[in-house]
Amino acid sequence: MCADAGVAIVTGIDSRDGEVFQVRDARFDGNRLLFVSTMPSTDLTVSQQWRLQGTAVLDFTHTPTGDLLLNVPE
């Protein structure tokens, strides 16, 4: 995440396999960084809100849209 001339720039990369997220609608509302990310391989889309609380605490909300299949070991 960074800002360029007041414009929020967000990139995302899956650290496990290097897949690059598609990120759109990034904006900063003065309190929260809001954006939508999609993982191309699964088409999972997530609306995200990130807010910094203090110097080392990040409060975030992820709202997935569509179906999410979790593979949980027994």
Secondary structure as UniProt FT lines:
FT   STRAND          2..4
FT   TURN            5..6
FT   STRAND          7..9
FT   TURN            15..17
FT   STRAND          22..28
FT   STRAND          33..39
FT   TURN            40..43
FT   STRAND          44..53
FT   TURN            54..56
FT   STRAND          57..65
//
